Amino acid sequence: MGLRKRSIGVALVAGAMLAGAGVYGVPAMANTSASAPLAAKPMLLNSITPTSGATVGVAMPISVVFTDPVASSARAGIERHLKVTTSRPVTGAWHWFSSQRVDWRPEGYWPVGTKVTLNAALTGVGDGYGRTGTRTYTHTFTIGADFETFVSAPGHTMKITRNGKVIRTMPIDAGSKAFPSWDGTMAVIDKQRWVRMTSCSVGITCDPHNPNYYDITLPWDVHLTFSGTYVHYSSGDPNPGHGQGSHGCVHLSYANSEWFYDNVKQGDPVTITGSPRGKAAGDNGYADYDLSWSQWLAGSATGAHTA
């Protein structure tokens, strides 16, 4: 099922919007003679994920979103000022998903217990379109336990491991033939106790008389994609494991969905296999590991380096 409105698990950078407070440019009564330079426009960050101080899963990227587009010619310079340091050697790289979003991930998953710092020293750094950074942003976070989820769509099962050991196997229903789930690995975006899900919001149908119509609020919701994929309990499928099928989400029983909600955290990888839909795009949430390492490096302006 899908969201009435998309909820993305990114946190506003403290002070980022303050840096952009007010109106930039030339005021109506400003002196516009050649001797009076125009005020520089600031290069602002909309968000940095994860939030500083967070403990996240092994598949969580660092994701930086700019308020305005960054020119291709400026991306190498910006990458060099987005310095990632770690408590143990980790090889990774930046990847531009668009002119406004750039993510950093290791070649493989993060080692458990790694302390990570992003120092975004952007003061005086240009974006290629006349905007210049005005401050430094610092985020620190920790990689928690290796909590991984493996969903077999055709097998109707979910297996969970913690630090490599299987701790639970549960029956599930994934997407139907008409509405298959995404394949591939998606890092948990966030989780919510209740989410209102509607077929209209995800483009299935807005007609209440259509058999695929739904408008329902459901509990224990673990968010996997911006396009509306969740792991959750469904009152329409209270005893999953028999292949009933969903509109793309993964259904668990009430007790199992509550347990999963209580134990999973942002950045934990959920890997779905056997679905005919194909992999989610890397920027459809935090599905960064749906890209191979060579594909990842192809989107970097400076290549791999060891943090």
C-alpha positions in Angstrom: 0.0 0.0 0.0 1.1 3.6 -0.4 1.2 6.9 1.4 -1.3 9.7 1.2 1.7 12.0 1.1 5.3 11.1 0.8 7.3 11.2 4.0 11.1 11.2 3.6 13.4 10.2 6.4 15.8 13.2 6.1 16.5 15.7 8.8 16.8 19.5 8.2 20.4 20.6 8.9 20.6 22.7 12.0 21.1 26.2 10.9 21.0 25.5 7.1 17.8 27.4 6.6 19.0 30.1 9.0 21.9 30.6 6.6 19.4 31.4 3.9 17.1 33.6 6.0 16.1 36.9 4.4 16.1 38.0 0.7 19.2 37.7 -1.3 20.0 39.9 -4.3 19.8 43.7 -4.8 17.1 45.5 -2.8 14.8 47.8 -4.7 16.5 50.9 -3.4 20.1 49.6 -3.6 22.9 51.5 -5.3 23.4 49.7 -8.6 26.5 51.6 -9.8 29.5 49.6 -11.0 31.4 50.3 -7.8 28.7 48.5 -5.7 29.0 44.7 -6.1 25.9 42.6 -6.0 25.4 40.6 -2.8 26.6 37.0 -3.2 23.9 34.4 -3.2 24.5 31.6 -0.6 24.8 27.9 -1.5 22.5 26.3 1.0 22.1 22.7 2.1 18.5 21.4 2.4 19.4 18.4 4.4 22.2 16.0 5.6 21.2 12.5 6.5 21.7 10.8 8.9 21.2 13.3 11.7 24.2 14.1 13.9 24.4 11.7 16.9 22.4 9.0 15.2 23.1 5.3 15.4 22.2 3.7 12.0 22.4 0.5 10.1 25.3 -0.9 7.9 23.6 0.2 4.6 23.0 3.8 5.5 24.6 6.3 3.1 25.6 9.9 3.9 23.1 11.9 1.8 23.6 15.6 1.2 20.8 17.5 -0.5 21.4 21.0 -1.9 18.6 23.6 -2.0 19.6 24.6 -5.6 21.3 22.7 -8.4 25.0 22.2 -8.5 26.8 22.5 -11.9 28.7 19.5 -13.2 31.8 21.6 -13.4 31.6 22.4 -9.6 31.0 18.9 -8.3 34.7 17.8 -7.9 35.4 20.9 -5.9 32.4 20.3 -3.7 33.3 16.6 -3.2 36.8 17.7 -2.0 35.2 19.9 0.6 32.8 17.1 1.8 35.4 15.3 3.9 34.4 11.9 5.4 36.6 10.5 8.3 36.0 7.2 10.0 37.3 5.4 13.1 38.6 2.6 11.0 39.7 2.5 7.3 36.7 2.4 4.9 37.0 2.9 1.1 34.0 4.8 -0.4 33.0 7.5 -2.8 30.5 10.2 -3.5 27.8 9.6 -6.2 25.6 12.4 -7.7 22.1 11.1 -8.2 21.0 14.5 -9.5 22.2 18.1 -9.5 21.0 18.5 -6.0 21.6 15.2 -4.2 25.0 13.5 -3.6 25.5 10.4 -1.4 28.6 8.8 0.1 28.7 5.0 0.7 31.5 2.4 1.3 32.1 -0.2 -1.4 30.5 -2.8 0.9 28.5 -2.3 4.0 29.9 -0.2 6.9 31.8 -2.2 9.6 29.9 -2.4 12.8 30.9 0.1 15.4 32.5 2.6 13.0 32.4 6.2 14.1 31.8 8.5 11.1 32.2 12.2 10.7 31.2 14.4 7.8 32.9 17.8 7.7 31.3 19.9 5.0 33.6 22.8 4.8 31.8 24.8 2.2 32.6 28.4 3.1 33.7 30.1 -0.1 33.0 27.0 -2.3 31.0 27.7 -5.4 28.2 25.7 -7.0 28.9 26.8 -10.6 25.8 29.0 -10.8 27.0 32.0 -8.8 26.1 30.7 -5.3 28.9 30.3 -2.7 28.9 28.3 0.6 28.8 30.4 3.8 29.5 27.9 6.6 30.8 24.5 7.7 28.5 21.7 8.7 29.7 18.8 10.8 27.7 15.6 11.3 28.9 12.6 13.4 27.1 9.2 13.6 27.8 5.6 14.6 27.2 2.3 12.8 25.2 0.0 15.0 24.6 -3.7 14.9 24.5 -5.5 11.6 20.7 -6.1 11.4 19.8 -7.4 8.0 16.5 -8.6 6.5 16.1 -11.0 3.6 12.6 -11.3 1.9 11.8 -14.1 -0.5 8.8 -12.8 -2.5 8.1 -16.3 -4.1 8.9 -18.1 -0.8 6.6 -15.8 1.3 9.3 -15.7 4.0 11.4 -13.0 5.8 14.7 -14.0 7.5 16.4 -11.6 9.9 20.0 -11.8 10.9 21.9 -9.9 13.6 25.7 -9.7 13.2 25.5 -12.7 10.8 23.3 -15.0 12.9 19.7 -15.8 12.0 17.5 -14.6 14.8 14.0 -14.9 13.3 12.1 -16.2 10.3 8.6 -15.0 9.6 5.9 -15.6 7.0 5.2 -12.6 4.7 3.2 -11.6 1.7 4.9 -9.4 -0.8 3.5 -7.7 -3.9 1.0 -9.4 -6.2 1.5 -10.2 -9.9 -0.2 -7.0 -10.9 1.6 -4.9 -8.3 4.9 -6.5 -7.6 7.3 -5.3 -4.9 10.7 -3.7 -5.7 13.5 -6.2 -5.9 16.9 -5.3 -4.5 18.3 -3.7 -1.3 16.7 -0.8 0.4 18.0 0.8 3.6 15.3 1.7 6.0 14.4 5.4 5.7 12.4 5.7 8.9 9.5 4.1 10.8 6.2 5.4 12.0 3.7 3.9 14.4 0.7 4.7 12.1 0.6 5.7 8.4 -2.5 6.5 6.3 -2.1 4.7 3.0 -4.2 5.4 -0.1 -4.3 4.0 -3.6 -4.8 7.4 -5.0 -1.5 8.8 -3.6 0.6 6.1 -5.4 -1.3 6.3 -8.7 -3.2 3.0 -8.5 -6.7 4.4 -8.5 -8.7 7.2 -7.0 -12.1 5.5 -7.8 -13.7 4.1 -4.6 -15.6 1.6 -6.7 -12.3 0.1 -8.2 -11.4 -3.2 -6.5 -7.8 -1.9 -6.0 -9.0 1.2 -4.2 -7.9 1.6 -0.5 -7.8 4.3 2.1 -6.7 2.9 5.4 -4.5 3.7 8.4 -2.2 0.8 9.4 0.2 0.2 12.3 3.9 -0.7 12.6 5.2 0.9 9.4 8.8 0.6 8.3 9.5 2.9 5.4 11.6 1.5 2.5 11.1 3.8 -0.6 10.0 7.3 -1.3 7.5 5.8 -3.7 5.6 4.3 -0.8 7.0 0.8 -0.1 6.7 -0.3 3.6 7.0 -3.4 5.7 3.8 -3.3 7.9 0.8 -5.1 9.2 -2.3 -5.1 7.0 -5.8 -5.7 8.3 -6.7 -7.0 4.8 -4.0 -9.7 5.1 -3.9 -10.6 8.8 -2.3 -14.0 8.4 0.4 -13.6 5.7 2.5 -16.4 4.2 -0.1 -17.8 1.8 0.7 -15.7 -1.2 -2.3 -13.3 -1.0 -0.2 -10.5 -2.3 -0.1 -6.8 -1.7 0.1 -3.6 -3.7 3.9 -3.7 -3.4 4.4 -3.6 0.4 5.6 -6.5 2.6 2.9 -7.7 5.0 3.6 -9.3 8.4 1.2 -10.5 11.1 0.4 -8.0 13.8 2.8 -9.5 16.3 5.6 -9.9 13.9 5.2 -6.4 12.5 5.4 -5.0 16.0 8.5 -7.0 16.7 10.2 -5.9 13.5 9.2 -2.3 14.1 10.7 -2.4 17.6 14.0 -3.9 16.4 14.8 -2.4 13.0 16.5 1.0 12.7 17.3 3.6 10.0 19.9 2.3 7.6 19.3 -1.4 8.2 19.2 -3.2 4.8 16.1 -4.9 3.6 16.8 -7.1 0.6 13.9 -8.5 -1.5 14.5 -11.2 -4.0 12.4 -13.1 -6.6 10.1 -10.2 -7.5 9.7 -9.5 -11.2 9.6 -5.7 -10.8 13.4 -5.1 -10.8 15.4 -3.0 -8.5 14.4 0.3 -7.0 16.3 3.3 -8.3 19.2 4.2 -5.9 17.6 7.5 -4.9 14.2 6.1 -4.3 14.9 6.3 -0.6 18.3 5.0 0.2 18.6 2.1 -2.2 22.2 3.0 -2.8 23.4 -0.6 -2.8 21.2 -1.4 -5.8 24.0 0.2 -7.8 27.2 -1.9 -8.4 30.5 -0.4 -7.3 31.4 0.4 -10.9 28.0 2.1 -11.4 28.5 4.0 -8.2 32.0 5.3 -9.2 30.6 6.4 -12.6 28.6 9.0 -10.7 31.5 10.4 -8.7 33.6 13.4 -9.7 36.6 12.5 -7.7 36.5 8.6 -7.5 37.1 6.3 -4.5 39.2 7.2 -1.5 39.8 5.7 1.9 38.3 7.6 4.8 
